[in-house]
């Protein structure tokens, strides 16, 4: 009976989980594209490149989509069973809620393990690919688009304007081409008509111009000579070629340029990097104190005057009372200036060393945060299941409406607490461990409380229960009021 019951609950969970996972992943991808839509439009990006980027970005968003999917699907599963009174029948047969939750807990644990492996081995590579590709797309120049009556200046050192394009977009009229060859060399080409076409490899734009003039200015700015010579040449036919390799999405950046970011490392790589960073930090901190101390002359050479002062102090020689009494008046001004210059230099050096140490501390914190992130997002599946399953058993509402509302509320609590914890960890207000596990610390007690209430058939979210309680208190209040009169 129990084996059949396990199969029943697992089958009831798998379908909502698969559906909600792909829906949530799609929503997260669309949200990402909404932020970067302006960087994708008008750059001549091939469809294959866009699908490649979607693939990488989908892999990056999987750890965020899995916890929400587990929460929503567990809510829907137990809500459907409660609404159809199957949950009541199972409890009446003597099967506890914890026993009923056990098969899904095992399934969620397997999902968490797979999520951890995915986050540790797949997501670093996907992050590297997605970040490199996004950088190429964002910094790519717009694709070639020549409009009538508007100067097109995206080609370096050129500006092109055409008066009219024919229906086939190849015959152009009233063409003006401005070329800047130097600070004193401005060249113009004006033609009545021509044929415009792009080469087969999409790299060159070719103009075959007819009936026009070429205006060319030549000069030499060396020696302060600003005199120029002006030439005007007429032509019946003239060919001009432009290099379009700088436009659109043509060149791909090597992945190795972003490989040193902590998001691109697995846990083993993070541990190795942390070990090196902590040793480097300790070395730099020790060396910083030594470098500051070595700038004082008394640290390098024995100070005979100081020895005399110590001897005089031991012998209680009142003729030598202080350092200033020994220094001649003629040298005091130079000494004061040297002291001021040395103190300012030490202050600048100390500030630079402090910023260097703070930067290394910040890098170490970021690496520790990323190390904990891979575990936290996996454990989040289990934590949110411990909230979703008992909550569904309490509200006893199936479908997508009510479970979706509760899922969004608890996921927002998880997301905001994890974001705040990460922010505090980066600002060194909390340790990386405390900051990254803050959401878990907040939600685990909530899950334990909901499980305890569900095991006792709590009326926590039953509005009829609160109506009855309210009516009971109203009746008590009314009787007390009547008794006074």
C-alpha positions in Angstrom: 0.0 0.0 0.0 2.8 2.4 0.9 4.6 1.7 -2.4 1.5 2.6 -4.3 1.0 5.6 -2.2 4.5 6.7 -2.9 4.0 6.4 -6.6 0.7 8.3 -6.3 2.3 11.3 -4.6 5.3 11.3 -6.9 3.2 11.3 -10.0 1.1 14.0 -8.6 4.2 16.1 -8.0 6.2 15.5 -11.2 3.8 17.1 -13.7 3.3 20.4 -11.8 7.0 20.6 -11.2 8.0 20.2 -14.8 5.4 22.7 -16.0 6.2 25.3 -13.3 10.0 24.9 -13.9 9.8 25.7 -17.6 7.3 28.6 -17.0 9.5 30.1 -14.3 12.6 29.7 -16.4 10.9 31.4 -19.4 9.7 34.3 -17.2 13.2 34.8 -15.8 14.7 34.8 -19.3 12.1 37.3 -20.6 12.9 39.5 -17.6 16.6 39.4 -18.5 15.9 40.3 -22.2 13.6 43.1 -21.1 16.7 44.7 -19.4 19.0 44.3 -22.4 16.5 44.6 -25.3 18.0 47.9 -26.5 21.4 46.2 -26.8 20.1 43.5 -29.0 18.0 45.5 -31.5 19.5 46.8 -34.7 22.9 45.1 -34.6 22.5 42.4 -37.2 22.9 39.6 -34.7 22.2 36.2 -36.3 19.4 34.0 -34.9 21.8 31.3 -34.1 23.8 33.7 -31.8 20.6 34.7 -30.0 19.6 31.1 -29.4 23.1 30.3 -28.2 22.9 33.2 -25.7 19.5 32.0 -24.5 20.9 28.5 -23.9 23.8 29.9 -21.8 21.5 32.3 -19.9 19.0 29.6 -19.2 21.6 27.5 -17.6 22.7 30.4 -15.4 19.1 31.0 -14.2 18.4 27.3 -13.4 19.4 27.6 -9.7 17.0 30.5 -9.3 14.1 28.7 -11.1 14.4 25.4 -9.2 13.5 26.6 -5.7 10.5 28.5 -6.9 9.3 25.5 -9.0 9.7 23.2 -6.0 7.8 25.6 -3.8 4.9 26.1 -6.3 4.6 22.5 -7.3 4.6 21.2 -3.7 1.9 23.7 -2.9 -0.2 22.6 -5.8 0.3 18.9 -5.1 -0.8 19.0 -1.5 -3.4 21.6 -2.2 -5.0 19.4 -4.8 -4.9 16.4 -2.5 -6.4 18.4 0.3 -9.2 19.9 -1.9 -10.2 16.5 -3.2 -10.2 15.1 0.4 -7.5 12.5 -0.6 -5.3 13.9 2.2 -8.1 13.4 4.7 -8.6 9.8 3.6 -4.9 9.1 3.9 -4.7 10.5 7.4 -7.8 8.6 8.4 -6.0 5.4 7.3 -3.4 6.1 10.0 -0.7 7.5 7.7 0.9 10.6 9.2 1.7 13.7 7.1 5.5 13.2 7.6 5.2 9.7 6.2 3.2 11.1 3.3 5.8 13.8 2.7 8.7 11.3 2.8 8.8 10.3 -1.0 8.6 13.9 -2.1 11.3 14.8 0.4 13.5 12.2 -1.2 12.7 13.4 -4.7 13.5 17.0 -3.6 16.8 15.9 -2.0 17.7 14.3 -5.4 16.8 17.6 -7.1 19.0 19.5 -4.6 21.9 17.2 -5.3 21.5 17.6 -9.0 21.2 21.3 -8.6 24.4 21.4 -6.6 26.3 19.4 -9.3 24.8 21.6 -12.0 25.8 24.8 -10.1 29.3 23.5 -9.5 30.2 22.1 -12.9 27.9 23.5 -15.5 27.0 27.0 -14.4 30.6 28.3 -14.2 31.1 27.4 -17.9 27.7 28.8 -18.8 28.5 32.0 -16.9 31.7 32.4 -18.7 30.1 31.9 -22.1 27.1 34.1 -21.4 29.1 36.9 -20.0 31.6 36.9 -22.9 28.8 36.7 -25.5 26.8 39.5 -23.8 29.8 41.8 -23.7 30.3 41.2 -27.5 26.6 42.0 -28.1 26.4 45.1 -25.9 29.6 46.6 -27.4 28.8 45.7 -31.0 28.0 48.7 -33.2 24.7 48.9 -34.9 24.4 47.1 -38.2 24.6 49.1 -41.5 21.4 51.0 -42.1 21.5 53.8 -44.7 18.4 56.0 -44.7 17.4 58.8 -47.1 18.3 62.3 -46.3 20.3 61.4 -43.1 24.0 61.4 -42.7 25.2 57.9 -41.6 28.4 58.3 -39.5 28.9 54.8 -38.0 31.8 54.0 -40.3 35.0 55.6 -38.9 36.2 58.8 -40.6 33.2 58.8 -43.0 29.7 60.3 -43.3 27.4 59.2 -46.1 24.2 60.8 -47.2 21.9 59.9 -50.1 19.0 61.9 -51.3 16.9 59.0 -52.6 16.9 55.2 -52.9 15.0 53.4 -55.6 12.6 50.5 -54.9 15.4 47.9 -55.2 17.6 49.8 -52.7 20.6 49.5 -55.0 20.2 52.6 -57.2 20.9 55.8 -55.2 20.7 59.4 -56.2 22.2 62.7 -54.9 25.1 61.0 -53.0 27.3 63.0 -50.6 30.4 61.3 -49.0 32.4 63.2 -46.5 35.9 61.8 -45.6 38.2 63.1 -42.8 41.7 62.1 -43.6 43.4 64.3 -41.0 43.2 67.6 -39.1 43.6 69.6 -42.3 42.4 67.2 -44.9 38.7 67.2 -45.6 37.5 65.4 -48.7 34.0 65.4 -50.4 32.5 63.3 -53.1 29.3 64.5 -54.7 27.5 62.4 -57.4 24.2 62.6 -59.1 23.6 58.8 -59.1 25.2 55.5 -58.4 24.7 51.8 -57.6 25.2 50.7 -54.0 25.7 47.0 -53.0 27.2 45.0 -50.2 29.8 42.4 -50.9 28.9 38.7 -50.6 30.9 38.3 -47.4 29.1 41.3 -45.9 32.4 43.0 -45.2 32.5 45.8 -47.8 30.1 48.4 -49.0 30.7 49.4 -52.6 29.5 52.5 -54.4 29.7 52.8 -58.2 29.1 56.5 -58.6 28.4 58.4 -61.8 28.5 62.1 -62.9 30.1 63.8 -59.9 32.9 65.8 -58.4 35.6 65.0 -55.9 36.8 67.8 -53.7 40.1 67.2 -52.0 42.1 69.3 -49.6 45.8 68.7 -48.9 48.0 70.3 -46.3 50.8 69.8 -43.8 50.4 70.8 -40.2 54.2 70.4 -39.4 56.1 73.5 -38.4 52.9 75.4 -37.8 52.1 75.6 -41.5 48.3 75.7 -41.9 48.2 76.5 -45.7 46.3 73.9 -47.7 45.8 73.2 -51.4 42.3 72.6 -52.8 41.7 70.2 -55.7 38.5 69.7 -57.6 38.2 66.6 -59.9 35.2 65.7 -62.0 34.4 62.1 -63.0 32.0 60.1 -65.1 32.5 57.0 -63.0 34.1 56.5 -59.6 34.3 53.5 -57.3 34.4 53.8 -53.6 34.7 51.0 -51.1 34.0 51.0 -47.3 35.1 48.5 -44.8 32.1 47.2 -42.7 34.0 44.8 -40.5 33.7 47.3 -37.6 29.9 47.2 -37.8 27.5 44.6 -36.4 28.4 41.4 -34.6 31.4 40.0 -36.4 34.1 39.2 -34.0 33.9 37.0 -30.9 36.0 37.7 -27.8 38.0 34.9 -26.3 36.5 33.3 -23.2 39.9 33.5 -21.4 39.4 37.3 -20.9 36.7 36.6 -18.2 38.0 33.4 -16.7 39.4 35.1 -13.5 36.0 36.1 -12.2 34.8 34.2 -9.2 31.5 33.3 -10.8 33.4 31.2 -13.4 35.0 28.9 -10.7 33.9 25.5 -9.3 34.1 25.0 -5.5 37.5 23.2 -5.8 38.9 26.1 -7.9 37.4 28.6 -5.4 39.2 26.8 -2.5 42.5 26.9 -4.3 42.0 30.6 -5.2 41.0 31.4 -1.6 44.1 29.7 -0.2 46.3 31.8 -2.5 44.5 35.0 -1.8 44.6 34.6 2.0 48.4 33.9 1.8 48.9 36.9 -0.4 46.8 39.1 2.0 48.9 38.0 5.0 52.2 38.7 3.1 51.0 42.1 1.9 49.8 43.0 5.4 53.2 42.1 7.0 55.1 43.8 4.3 53.1 47.0 4.6 54.1 47.4 8.2 57.7 46.8 7.4 57.7 49.2 4.5 56.2 52.0 6.6 58.7 51.5 9.4 61.6 51.4 7.0 61.0 54.9 5.9 62.3 56.2 9.3 66.0 56.9 9.4 66.3 55.7 13.0 65.2 52.3 11.9 68.2 52.0 9.7 71.0 53.7 11.6 71.8 53.9 15.3 70.9 57.2 16.8 73.7 58.5 18.9 71.6 61.5 20.2 68.9 59.2 21.4 71.6 57.1 23.2 72.8 60.3 24.9 69.3 61.1 26.0 68.8 57.7 27.5 72.1 57.9 29.3 71.3 61.4 30.6 67.9 60.1 31.7 69.4 57.2 33.6 72.0 59.5 35.2 69.4 62.1 35.8 71.5 64.7 34.0 69.2 67.8 34.0 71.4 69.6 31.4 69.9 67.4 28.7 66.2 67.6 29.1 64.8 67.0 25.6 65.6 66.4 21.9 64.8 70.0 21.0 67.3 71.3 23.6 70.1 69.5 21.8 69.1 70.6 18.2 70.6 73.9 17.2 68.2 76.7 16.4 69.5 77.1 12.9 68.5 73.5 12.1 65.1 73.4 13.7 63.3 74.9 10.7 64.7 72.4 8.2 63.9 69.6 10.6 60.3 70.7 11.0 60.0 70.8 7.2 61.5 67.4 6.9 59.1 66.0 9.6 56.1 67.5 7.8 57.2 66.1 4.4 57.8 62.7 5.9 54.5 62.6 7.7 52.6 63.5 4.6 54.5 60.8 2.6 53.7 58.3 5.4 50.0 59.3 5.3 49.7 58.8 1.6 51.6 55.5 1.8 49.4 54.3 4.6 46.2 55.3 2.7 47.4 53.5 -0.4 48.3 50.4 1.6 44.9 50.5 3.4 43.0 50.7 0.1 45.1 47.8 -1.2 44.3 45.6 1.8 40.6 46.5 1.7 40.5 45.6 -2.0 42.1 42.2 -1.2 39.7 41.7 1.7 36.8 42.5 -0.7 38.0 39.9 -3.2 38.3 37.2 -0.5 34.8 38.0 0.6 33.5 37.7 -2.9 35.1 34.3 -3.4 33.7 33.1 -0.1 30.2 34.3 -1.0 30.4 32.5 -4.3 31.5 29.3 -2.5 28.5 29.4 -0.2 26.1 30.3 -3.0 26.6 27.0 -4.7 25.4 25.2 -1.6 22.7 27.6 -0.5 20.8 27.6 -3.7 20.7 23.8 -3.6 19.6 23.6 0.0 16.9 26.2 -0.9 15.0 23.5 -2.8 14.7 21.4 0.4 13.9 24.5 2.6 11.1 25.7 0.3 9.7 22.2 0.0 9.4 22.1 3.8 7.3 25.3 3.5 5.3 24.4 0.4 4.2 20.8 1.3 2.7 21.6 4.8 1.3 24.9 3.5 -0.6 23.1 0.7 -2.0 20.7 3.3 -3.2 23.6 5.4 -4.8 25.8 2.7 -6.3 22.8 0.8 -6.7 24.7 -2.4 -5.7 23.2 -5.7 -5.2 24.8 -9.1 -2.8 27.7 -9.8 -4.5 30.7 -8.2 -4.2 30.4 -4.5 -0.9 28.4 -4.5 0.7 30.9 -6.8 -0.1 33.8 -4.4 1.4 32.0 -1.4 4.4 30.8 -3.5 5.2 34.3 -4.7 5.0 35.6 -1.1 7.3 33.1 0.4 9.7 33.2 -2.6 9.9 37.0 -2.2 10.7 36.4 1.4 13.4 34.0 0.4 14.8 36.2 -2.4 14.8 39.5 -0.4 16.4 37.8 2.7 19.1 36.2 0.6 19.7 39.4 -1.3 20.0 41.4 1.9 22.3 38.8 3.4 24.6 38.9 0.4 24.7 42.7 0.4 25.6 42.7 4.1 28.3 40.0 3.4 29.8 42.1 0.6 29.8 45.2 2.8 31.5 43.2 5.7 28.5 43.9 8.0 28.0 40.1 8.2 30.4 37.2 7.6 30.0 35.5 4.2 28.6 32.4 6.0 26.0 34.4 8.0 25.0 36.6 5.1 24.6 33.8 2.5 22.7 31.5 4.9 20.4 34.2 6.2 17.5 33.1 4.1 17.9 29.6 5.3 18.0 30.7 8.9 14.8 32.7 8.4 12.8 30.1 6.4 13.7 26.9 8.3 11.8 27.9 11.4 8.8 28.9 9.2 8.9 25.5 7.6 9.1 23.7 10.9 6.2 25.7 12.3 4.0 25.1 9.2 4.8 21.3 9.4 3.8 21.3 13.0 0.6 23.1 12.3 -0.2 20.8 9.3 0.3 17.7 11.4 -2.4 18.9 13.8 -4.9 19.9 11.0 -4.5 23.6 11.8 -7.1 26.1 10.6 -4.4 28.7 10.1 -5.6 29.9 6.7 -9.2 28.9 6.9 -11.4 32.0 6.8 -14.4 30.1 8.1 -12.5 29.3 11.3 -11.8 33.0 11.9 -15.4 33.9 11.2 -16.6 31.4 13.8 -14.0 32.7 16.3 -15.1 36.3 15.6 -18.8 35.4 16.1 -17.9 33.6 19.3 -16.2 36.7 20.7 -19.0 38.9 19.5 -21.6 36.7 21.3 -19.5 36.8 24.5 -19.1 40.6 24.2 -22.9 41.1 23.6 -23.8 38.9 26.6 -21.5 40.9 28.8 -22.9 44.2 27.6 -26.5 43.0 28.3 -25.6 41.8 31.7 -24.5 45.3 32.7 -28.0 46.6 32.1 
